[in-house]
Amino acid sequence: MERQAAEILAINALGFLASDSERLGRFLATSGIGPESLREGAGDPQFLAGVVDYLLADESLLFLFAESQGIGVDETQKARRALPGAMEHQ
């Protein structure tokens, strides 16, 4: 997957999290960022990588996101590999 497509997927993931106050609250608490940082973070590839990491760490959330986007969960994994900080074995 190309990096631009991976960033778009990650922005969609951020939108998915933001569409539900409970999901967003858990994400903010886990990441330690404030809601005011979300808009700025959406333009930062490393932040977007963290959003994808967050989804990948929660299988049920990952499946909900994939279903909401009409994609396979493997697309999220491919996106992570295209974003900064990806480990070789991912």
Secondary structure as UniProt FT lines:
FT   HELIX           3..18
FT   HELIX           21..31
FT   HELIX           35..37
FT   HELIX           38..41
FT   TURN            42..43
FT   HELIX           45..56
FT   HELIX           59..69
FT   HELIX           73..82
FT   TURN            84..85
FT   TURN            88..89
//
